[in-house]
Amino acid sequence: MGLGGPVWHASAAAAPGCSLPESYLQRAALDALQGVGNVALGQWEEWTGKAYHVRRRLTHDEQKSVGDVKDIRGTAEVEKRHGAIQCFLPAHIKDWKA
């Protein structure tokens, strides 16, 4: 995306069939990132009409800790990570496939 480095990314959307105001979803996405990242290094917010996305640059210490950005979409790593968080997911998301 050309954001200058790795970012935290939080998204908030209403469940299918429900409607929530953009301001509510914005607050939910921002709350999810509370305590991480550095707004001064960059924060990008996007409303798609369905979901509210917030991307925020990592702090310098966070960046050192996690290393370089790695796109894992379409790899076995996605399945591994998804399996590791199954117990934390709401029931309607548990059947999601990467």
Order of alpha helices (4+ residues) and beta strands (2+ residues): beta-alpha-beta-beta-alpha-alpha
